[in-house]
């Protein structure tokens, strides 16, 4: 049964990889010209779709790895390295640029149609980092109760994401450019430490398993 430390680790990892404060200004850009009600609808739909995507990987991720013959130790190392790269991008403000490019491409191609699905739910909320983190966390939270707790953590993170998107305009004004930069870098350092821990756990698992 997962302990308090595991739950806190899961919550922190998912919140940092999903990055609600960093997504707020991009969401405003995506929904420019929409009414407040339309923005709420897009935020709700995008958050729900992202929840179902991550919940699916929480339940089936380990099975997919077993089917492909990939050990959890190997995936922990690979996932940890991917999360470390994301933390590197956050610290040096590369991730925001990439997300903005993704959102611009979507506006050009779809002109805001189905924007809740792409790019909001996938890949901005439930991106490669969040999916990798979910599968990694599923490996450290085995059993029916462990998976249930992980899905509850995902639900909490996505509920928080929805709340942030609803107040995105006010949050963006409150943080400003400097506040967002400081917060993103702090979260990046935290994610770097968590990702190194995943790699260390993966190496231990690979040598002892």
C-alpha positions as CSV (number, residue, x, y, z in Angstrom):
1,X,0.0,0.0,0.0
2,X,1.5,3.4,-1.0
3,X,2.6,5.6,1.9
4,X,2.2,9.3,2.4
5,X,5.7,9.9,0.9
6,X,4.7,8.1,-2.3
7,X,1.4,10.1,-2.6
8,X,3.2,13.4,-2.1
9,X,5.8,12.3,-4.6
10,X,3.0,11.4,-7.1
11,X,1.2,14.7,-6.5
12,X,4.3,16.8,-6.9
13,X,5.6,15.0,-10.0
14,X,2.2,15.3,-11.8
15,X,1.6,18.9,-10.9
16,X,5.1,19.9,-12.1
17,X,4.9,18.0,-15.4
18,X,1.3,19.3,-16.1
19,X,2.5,22.8,-15.1
20,X,-0.8,24.7,-14.5
21,X,0.7,28.2,-14.1
22,X,2.8,27.8,-17.2
23,X,-0.2,26.7,-19.2
24,X,-2.4,29.7,-18.2
25,X,-1.0,32.3,-20.6
26,X,-1.0,29.8,-23.5
27,X,-4.6,28.9,-22.7
28,X,-5.5,32.7,-22.9
29,X,-3.8,32.8,-26.3
30,X,-5.6,29.8,-27.6
31,X,-9.0,31.1,-26.4
32,X,-8.6,34.7,-27.5
33,X,-11.9,36.2,-28.5
34,X,-13.9,33.7,-26.6
35,X,-16.4,34.6,-23.9
36,X,-15.8,33.6,-20.3
37,X,-18.4,30.8,-20.6
38,X,-16.8,29.5,-23.8
39,X,-13.4,29.5,-22.0
40,X,-14.9,27.5,-19.1
41,X,-16.3,25.0,-21.5
42,X,-13.0,24.5,-23.3
43,X,-11.1,24.3,-20.0
44,X,-13.6,21.7,-18.6
45,X,-13.5,19.6,-21.8
46,X,-9.7,19.7,-22.1
47,X,-9.2,18.8,-18.4
48,X,-11.7,15.9,-18.6
49,X,-10.1,14.5,-21.8
50,X,-6.6,14.8,-20.3
51,X,-7.8,13.0,-17.1
52,X,-9.1,10.0,-19.2
53,X,-5.9,9.8,-21.1
54,X,-3.7,9.8,-18.0
55,X,-6.1,7.4,-16.1
56,X,-5.9,5.0,-19.1
57,X,-2.1,5.0,-18.9
58,X,-2.2,4.6,-15.1
59,X,-4.3,1.4,-15.5
60,X,-2.7,0.0,-18.7
61,X,0.8,1.4,-18.8
62,X,2.5,-1.4,-17.0
63,X,0.7,-4.0,-19.1
64,X,1.9,-2.3,-22.3
65,X,5.5,-2.3,-21.0
66,X,5.2,-6.1,-20.2
67,X,3.8,-6.8,-23.6
68,X,6.7,-5.0,-25.2
69,X,9.2,-6.8,-22.9
70,X,10.3,-3.6,-21.2
71,X,11.2,-3.8,-17.5
72,X,10.0,-1.2,-15.1
73,X,13.6,-0.5,-14.2
74,X,14.5,0.3,-17.8
75,X,11.4,2.5,-18.1
76,X,12.2,4.3,-14.8
77,X,15.6,5.2,-16.3
78,X,14.2,6.3,-19.6
79,X,11.3,8.2,-18.0
80,X,13.6,9.8,-15.5
81,X,15.9,11.1,-18.3
82,X,12.8,12.4,-20.2
83,X,11.6,14.2,-17.1
84,X,15.1,15.6,-16.5
85,X,15.1,17.0,-20.0
86,X,11.7,18.7,-19.4
87,X,13.1,20.1,-16.1
88,X,16.1,21.5,-18.1
89,X,13.7,23.1,-20.6
90,X,11.7,24.6,-17.7
91,X,14.8,26.1,-16.0
92,X,16.1,27.6,-19.2
93,X,12.6,28.6,-20.4
94,X,12.7,26.4,-23.5
95,X,9.5,24.5,-22.6
96,X,7.3,27.6,-22.8
97,X,8.6,28.4,-26.3
98,X,7.8,24.8,-27.5
99,X,4.3,25.0,-26.0
100,X,3.6,28.3,-27.6
101,X,4.7,27.0,-31.0
102,X,2.4,24.0,-30.6
103,X,-0.5,26.3,-29.8
104,X,0.2,28.6,-32.7
105,X,0.3,25.7,-35.1
106,X,-3.1,24.5,-33.8
107,X,-4.7,27.9,-34.3
108,X,-3.5,28.1,-37.9
109,X,-4.6,24.6,-38.7
110,X,-8.0,24.3,-36.9
111,X,-8.9,27.9,-36.1
112,X,-10.0,27.0,-32.6
113,X,-12.2,24.1,-33.6
114,X,-11.9,21.2,-31.2
115,X,-9.2,23.1,-29.4
116,X,-10.0,21.3,-26.1
117,X,-8.8,18.1,-27.6
118,X,-5.8,19.4,-29.6
119,X,-3.6,21.0,-28.4
120,X,-5.0,21.6,-24.9
121,X,-5.7,18.1,-23.7
122,X,-3.0,16.5,-25.9
123,X,-0.2,17.4,-25.9
124,X,-0.2,20.5,-23.6
125,X,-1.8,18.9,-20.5
126,X,-1.4,15.2,-21.1
127,X,2.0,15.5,-22.9
128,X,4.8,13.0,-23.1
129,X,6.2,14.1,-19.7
130,X,2.9,13.7,-17.9
131,X,2.2,10.3,-19.6
132,X,5.7,9.0,-18.7
133,X,5.3,10.3,-15.1
134,X,2.0,8.5,-14.8
135,X,3.4,5.1,-16.0
136,X,6.4,5.6,-13.6
137,X,4.1,6.3,-10.7
138,X,1.9,3.4,-11.5
139,X,4.9,1.2,-11.2
140,X,5.6,2.5,-7.7
141,X,1.9,2.3,-6.7
142,X,0.9,-1.4,-7.5
143,X,-2.3,-3.1,-6.7
144,X,-5.9,-2.1,-7.0
145,X,-5.7,0.4,-4.0
146,X,-2.5,1.9,-5.3
147,X,-4.0,2.5,-8.8
148,X,-7.1,3.9,-7.2
149,X,-5.0,6.4,-5.2
150,X,-3.0,7.3,-8.3
151,X,-6.2,8.0,-10.3
152,X,-7.5,10.1,-7.4
153,X,-4.2,12.1,-7.5
154,X,-4.6,12.6,-11.3
155,X,-8.2,13.7,-10.7
156,X,-7.0,16.2,-8.1
157,X,-4.3,17.6,-10.4
158,X,-6.7,18.0,-13.3
159,X,-9.3,19.6,-11.1
160,X,-6.6,22.1,-10.1
161,X,-5.7,22.5,-13.7
162,X,-9.3,23.4,-14.6
163,X,-9.5,25.9,-11.7
164,X,-6.3,27.6,-12.9
165,X,-7.6,27.8,-16.5
166,X,-10.9,29.3,-15.3
167,X,-9.0,32.1,-13.4
168,X,-6.1,32.2,-16.0
169,X,-6.6,35.9,-16.9
170,X,-6.4,37.0,-13.2
171,X,-3.5,34.6,-12.5
172,X,-1.6,35.8,-15.5
173,X,-2.0,39.5,-14.4
174,X,-1.0,38.6,-10.8
175,X,2.1,36.6,-11.6
176,X,3.3,38.7,-14.5
177,X,6.3,37.8,-16.6
178,X,8.8,37.8,-13.7
179,X,6.6,35.8,-11.4
180,X,6.0,33.1,-14.1
181,X,9.7,32.9,-14.8
182,X,10.6,32.5,-11.1
183,X,7.9,29.9,-10.5
184,X,8.8,27.9,-13.6
185,X,12.4,27.7,-12.7
186,X,11.6,26.7,-9.1
187,X,9.4,23.9,-10.4
188,X,12.1,22.9,-12.9
189,X,14.6,22.4,-10.1
190,X,12.1,20.3,-8.2
191,X,11.3,18.2,-11.2
192,X,15.1,17.7,-11.9
193,X,15.5,16.2,-8.4
194,X,12.5,14.0,-8.8
195,X,13.7,12.8,-12.2
196,X,17.1,11.9,-10.8
197,X,15.4,9.9,-8.1
198,X,13.5,7.9,-10.8
199,X,16.8,7.2,-12.6
200,X,18.4,6.0,-9.3
201,X,15.4,3.8,-8.5
202,X,15.6,2.4,-12.1
203,X,19.3,1.6,-11.8
204,X,18.7,-0.2,-8.5
205,X,15.8,-2.1,-9.9
206,X,17.7,-3.1,-13.0
207,X,20.7,-4.5,-11.0
208,X,18.7,-6.1,-8.2
209,X,15.8,-7.4,-10.3
